Amino acid sequence: MKRFLGLRPVRHIAVTSALVLAVCAGVFLVQYLEFSHARDTLRELSARATATVVGTGDDTGTVEFPLPGGGNATATVALDGSPPKTGTRVPVGYDPHEPANAVIPGATPLVTADRASSYATAAVVAALLVLAVDAVVLATRFRRPAGSAARRVLVRRVKFQRGLVTRSWLETGTANPRWIPVYFSPTLIGLTSPTEAEVYGDPARDRRVTVRIGDETLYPAGAVRHSEPRGRRTDNPAEPDEERRAAAGRPVTLARQFRVDLPVLVPAPFAGLFWALVDGTGVPGWLTVTALFGAAGFWWASLRGSDPS
């Protein structure tokens, strides 16, 4: 177990997963506090009646409704959205001790409680999804295929940049080439092209195979492809120079990994802006969605085996 937890890709996935879970926990806490405040406000509005809208403002609606003891009460309600038309009949909940304190459909406390509940639920679902995907990835990618014997295959290390993420692949030198995505290791930088590797599993048949080159085990970062991956291709040189040999002997820290993965943050603020405009949540909604998308981007890059070289 200690050796397993010491694997670089496992640590990378663990750190990014912890980041996503921390953001989800923060979102859940903030939304729970908002929900609790709105719930406390609504708890006081225990009386019910049917009201008539008698006036509207930019973000308010004034309603009039009968009281049980006789007479009518008037209340101006803050709304999160367009007010109903004058003369519309709407249900109203109000404080029996202070009828002016009331809500109608679309009132700010009702919308806040509903929105906070939805965001908190989404945060929990996102956290559970991350844990479930992590469990599958860790259980399937970091072990040799059962009963497989090593076969010697010539491979070339190639990089493909697609979008904001660059990944390392091992291209087999067989009659029908296969492309094996692997998690990054500094060893990849200094590989000659081609180089002989021990492959556990059959790249022509198995979805995932494990590759061993010298003393280094390279774990699959996804399924074997039967066609060349899309993106901008970069090949290792036939013979590495001194600079590459030196780089292959130096560890690549996770801090450097995160610096290289910073481009995955680019879509996050735009996704947050889009959501804030659609949902009408303003700056708080923008910050929430931006944080979730940004953390998820780092996590997704770690699952796919982003290459920091």
C-alpha positions as CSV (number, residue, x, y, z in Angstrom):
1,M,0.0,0.0,0.0
2,K,2.9,2.4,0.8
3,R,4.4,1.8,-2.6
4,F,1.0,2.3,-4.3
5,L,0.4,5.6,-2.5
6,G,4.0,6.7,-3.4
7,L,3.3,6.4,-7.2
8,R,3.4,9.8,-8.8
9,P,0.1,9.6,-10.7
10,V,-1.7,8.3,-7.6
11,R,-0.4,11.3,-5.6
12,H,-1.4,13.6,-8.5
13,I,-5.0,12.2,-8.6
14,A,-5.2,12.3,-4.8
15,V,-4.2,15.9,-4.5
16,T,-6.5,17.1,-7.3
17,S,-9.4,15.0,-5.9
18,A,-8.8,16.6,-2.5
19,L,-8.9,20.0,-4.2
20,V,-12.3,19.2,-5.8
21,L,-13.7,17.8,-2.5
22,A,-12.5,20.9,-0.6
23,V,-14.3,23.2,-3.1
24,C,-17.4,21.1,-2.9
25,A,-17.3,21.2,0.9
26,G,-16.9,25.0,0.8
27,V,-19.9,25.4,-1.6
28,F,-22.0,23.0,0.5
29,L,-21.3,25.0,3.7
30,V,-22.0,28.4,2.2
31,Q,-25.2,27.1,0.6
32,Y,-26.3,25.3,3.7
33,L,-25.9,28.6,5.7
34,E,-28.0,30.5,3.1
35,F,-30.6,27.8,3.1
36,S,-30.8,27.8,7.0
37,H,-31.2,31.6,7.0
38,A,-33.9,31.5,4.4
39,R,-35.7,28.6,6.2
40,D,-35.7,30.5,9.5
41,T,-37.3,33.5,7.7
42,L,-39.9,31.3,6.1
43,R,-40.7,29.4,9.3
44,E,-42.3,32.5,10.7
45,L,-44.7,32.8,7.7
46,S,-47.1,30.1,8.8
47,A,-50.4,31.7,7.8
48,R,-51.8,31.1,4.3
49,A,-54.2,33.1,2.1
50,T,-54.9,34.0,-1.5
51,A,-53.8,37.5,-2.4
52,T,-54.4,39.9,-5.3
53,V,-51.5,41.8,-6.8
54,V,-52.3,45.5,-6.5
55,G,-49.0,47.0,-7.5
56,T,-45.5,46.2,-8.9
57,G,-42.1,47.7,-8.8
58,D,-38.8,46.8,-10.5
59,D,-38.2,43.9,-8.1
60,T,-41.2,44.0,-5.8
61,G,-44.9,43.2,-5.8
62,T,-47.5,44.6,-3.5
63,V,-50.3,42.3,-2.6
64,E,-53.6,42.6,-0.7
65,F,-55.2,39.6,1.1
66,P,-57.9,39.0,3.7
67,L,-57.2,38.2,7.3
68,P,-59.0,35.5,9.3
69,G,-60.4,38.0,11.8
70,G,-61.8,40.3,9.1
71,G,-60.3,43.1,7.1
72,N,-57.5,43.1,4.6
73,A,-53.7,43.3,4.9
74,T,-51.2,44.8,2.4
75,A,-47.6,43.6,2.0
76,T,-44.8,44.6,-0.4
77,V,-42.7,41.5,-1.2
78,A,-39.2,41.6,-2.6
79,L,-39.0,39.4,-5.6
80,D,-36.1,37.6,-7.4
81,G,-37.4,37.9,-10.9
82,S,-40.2,39.6,-12.8
83,P,-43.2,40.6,-10.7
84,P,-46.7,39.2,-11.6
85,K,-49.2,41.5,-13.4
86,T,-51.5,43.7,-11.4
87,G,-54.7,41.9,-10.7
88,T,-53.2,38.5,-10.6
89,R,-54.3,36.1,-7.9
90,V,-51.4,34.4,-6.1
91,P,-51.0,32.3,-2.9
92,V,-49.4,34.2,0.0
93,G,-47.7,33.1,3.2
94,Y,-47.5,35.6,6.0
95,D,-46.6,36.1,9.6
96,P,-49.9,36.0,11.6
97,H,-48.5,38.4,14.1
98,E,-47.2,40.8,11.4
99,P,-49.1,40.3,8.1
100,A,-46.9,42.9,6.3
101,N,-44.2,40.3,6.5
102,A,-45.2,38.0,3.6
103,V,-44.0,36.0,0.6
104,I,-45.6,35.0,-2.7
105,P,-44.2,32.7,-5.5
106,G,-40.9,34.2,-6.7
107,A,-40.2,36.0,-3.4
108,T,-36.5,36.3,-2.6
109,P,-36.5,34.0,0.5
110,L,-38.2,31.2,-1.5
111,V,-35.9,31.5,-4.4
112,T,-32.8,31.7,-2.2
113,A,-33.9,28.6,-0.3
114,D,-34.6,26.6,-3.5
115,R,-31.3,27.8,-5.1
116,A,-29.2,27.0,-2.1
117,S,-30.8,23.6,-1.7
118,S,-30.0,22.9,-5.4
119,Y,-26.4,24.1,-5.2
120,A,-25.8,22.1,-2.0
121,T,-27.2,19.0,-3.6
122,A,-25.1,19.5,-6.7
123,A,-22.0,19.9,-4.5
124,V,-22.7,16.6,-2.8
125,V,-23.4,14.8,-6.1
126,A,-20.1,16.2,-7.6
127,A,-18.1,15.0,-4.6
128,L,-19.6,11.5,-4.7
129,L,-19.0,11.4,-8.5
130,V,-15.3,12.3,-8.0
131,L,-14.9,9.6,-5.3
132,A,-16.7,7.0,-7.5
133,V,-14.5,7.8,-10.6
134,D,-11.4,7.8,-8.5
135,A,-12.2,4.4,-7.1
136,V,-12.7,2.9,-10.6
137,V,-9.5,4.5,-11.9
138,L,-7.3,3.4,-9.0
139,A,-8.7,-0.1,-9.1
140,T,-8.3,-0.6,-12.8
141,R,-5.3,1.4,-14.0
142,F,-2.6,0.7,-11.4
143,R,-2.3,-3.1,-11.7
144,R,-1.0,-5.5,-14.3
145,P,-3.7,-7.4,-16.3
146,A,-4.4,-10.7,-14.5
147,G,-2.5,-13.7,-16.0
148,S,-0.7,-11.6,-18.5
149,A,2.9,-12.4,-19.5
150,A,5.4,-9.8,-20.6
151,R,5.9,-9.4,-24.3
152,R,8.8,-7.4,-25.7
153,V,7.7,-4.6,-28.0
154,L,9.4,-1.7,-29.6
155,V,7.8,1.6,-28.6
156,R,8.2,5.3,-29.3
157,R,7.2,8.0,-26.9
158,V,5.1,10.7,-28.6
159,K,3.2,13.7,-27.2
160,F,-0.1,14.9,-28.4
161,Q,-1.5,18.3,-27.5
162,R,-5.2,18.6,-27.9
163,G,-6.9,21.7,-26.5
164,L,-5.4,22.7,-23.2
165,V,-3.9,19.3,-22.2
166,T,-0.8,17.5,-23.5
167,R,-0.5,13.8,-22.9
168,S,2.3,11.2,-23.4
169,W,1.6,8.1,-25.5
170,L,3.7,5.0,-26.4
171,E,3.4,4.1,-30.0
172,T,4.1,0.5,-30.7
173,G,6.3,-0.5,-33.6
174,T,4.1,-3.4,-34.7
175,A,2.6,-4.0,-38.1
176,N,-0.6,-2.5,-36.9
177,P,0.5,0.3,-34.5
178,R,-1.3,0.9,-31.2
179,W,-1.1,4.0,-29.1
180,I,-1.0,3.5,-25.3
181,P,-1.7,6.6,-23.1
182,V,0.6,6.6,-20.0
183,Y,0.9,8.7,-16.9
184,F,3.9,11.0,-17.0
185,S,7.3,9.9,-15.7
186,P,10.5,11.9,-16.2
187,T,11.9,8.6,-17.7
188,L,9.8,9.4,-20.8
189,I,11.8,12.5,-21.6
190,G,15.0,10.5,-22.2
191,L,13.6,7.5,-24.1
192,T,15.3,6.7,-27.4
193,S,13.1,6.1,-30.4
194,P,12.4,3.3,-30.7
195,T,13.2,1.6,-27.4
196,E,12.4,-2.0,-26.2
197,A,9.7,-2.3,-23.6
198,E,8.0,-5.1,-21.7
199,V,4.2,-4.9,-22.2
200,Y,1.9,-6.7,-19.9
201,G,-1.3,-7.4,-21.8
202,D,-2.0,-7.5,-25.5
203,P,-2.2,-4.0,-27.0
204,A,-4.1,-5.5,-30.0
205,R,-6.9,-6.9,-27.8
206,D,-6.8,-5.4,-24.3
207,R,-8.2,-2.0,-23.4
208,R,-5.5,-1.3,-20.9
209,V,-1.9,-2.5,-20.8
210,T,1.0,-1.8,-18.4
211,V,4.4,-1.1,-19.8
212,R,7.8,-1.6,-18.1
213,I,11.0,0.1,-19.5
214,G,14.0,-0.9,-17.5
215,D,13.2,-0.3,-13.8
216,E,10.3,2.0,-14.6
217,T,6.7,0.9,-14.7
218,L,4.4,3.1,-16.8
219,Y,0.7,2.8,-16.0
220,P,-2.1,3.4,-18.5
221,A,-3.8,6.8,-18.4
222,G,-6.7,5.5,-20.5
223,A,-7.7,2.9,-23.1
224,V,-5.4,1.7,-25.9
225,R,-6.2,3.4,-29.2
226,H,-6.2,1.7,-32.6
227,S,-5.9,5.0,-34.5
228,E,-3.5,7.9,-34.0
229,P,-4.8,10.3,-31.3
230,R,-5.9,13.7,-32.6
231,G,-3.8,16.8,-31.8
232,R,-0.4,18.3,-32.4
233,R,2.2,15.6,-32.4
234,T,5.7,15.8,-30.9
235,D,8.1,12.9,-31.2
236,N,11.0,12.1,-29.0
237,P,14.4,12.3,-30.8
238,A,16.0,9.1,-31.9
239,E,18.8,9.7,-29.4
240,P,18.4,12.1,-26.4
241,D,20.9,14.8,-26.0
242,E,22.6,15.6,-22.7
243,E,19.9,18.1,-21.7
244,R,17.2,15.4,-22.1
245,R,19.2,12.9,-20.2
246,A,19.6,15.3,-17.3
247,A,15.9,16.1,-17.4
248,A,15.0,12.4,-17.3
249,G,17.0,12.0,-14.1
250,R,15.3,14.9,-12.3
251,P,12.0,14.5,-10.5
252,V,9.1,16.6,-11.6
253,T,7.2,18.0,-8.6
254,L,3.5,18.3,-8.4
255,A,3.9,22.1,-8.0
256,R,5.4,22.2,-11.5
257,Q,2.7,19.9,-12.7
258,F,0.1,22.4,-11.5
259,R,1.9,25.3,-13.1
260,V,1.8,23.5,-16.4
261,D,-1.9,22.6,-15.9
262,L,-2.9,26.2,-15.3
263,P,-4.4,26.5,-18.8
264,V,-7.2,24.2,-17.7
265,L,-8.5,27.1,-15.7
266,V,-9.2,29.2,-18.8
267,P,-12.8,27.9,-19.4
268,A,-13.7,28.2,-15.7
269,P,-14.5,31.9,-15.4
270,F,-16.4,31.9,-18.8
271,A,-18.5,28.9,-17.5
272,G,-19.1,30.8,-14.3
273,L,-20.2,34.0,-16.2
274,F,-22.6,32.0,-18.4
275,W,-24.2,30.3,-15.4
276,A,-24.5,33.6,-13.5
277,L,-26.2,35.2,-16.5
278,V,-28.6,32.2,-17.0
279,D,-29.4,31.7,-13.3
280,G,-29.3,35.3,-12.3
281,T,-27.0,34.6,-9.3
282,G,-24.6,37.4,-10.0
283,V,-21.1,37.5,-8.5
284,P,-21.7,34.7,-5.9
285,G,-22.9,32.3,-8.6
286,W,-20.0,33.2,-10.8
287,L,-17.5,32.6,-8.0
288,T,-19.1,29.3,-7.1
289,V,-19.2,27.8,-10.6
290,T,-15.7,29.2,-11.5
291,A,-14.3,27.5,-8.4
292,L,-16.0,24.2,-9.2
293,F,-15.0,24.2,-12.9
294,G,-11.4,25.2,-12.1
295,A,-10.9,22.4,-9.5
296,A,-12.7,19.9,-11.8
297,G,-10.3,20.9,-14.6
298,F,-7.2,20.1,-12.5
299,W,-8.8,16.8,-11.5
300,W,-9.7,15.8,-15.0
301,A,-6.2,16.6,-16.3
302,S,-4.7,14.3,-13.6
303,L,-7.0,11.4,-14.6
304,R,-6.0,11.8,-18.3
305,G,-2.3,11.9,-17.4
306,S,-1.3,15.5,-18.4
307,D,2.3,15.8,-19.4
308,P,4.3,18.6,-17.7
309,S,7.4,18.3,-19.8
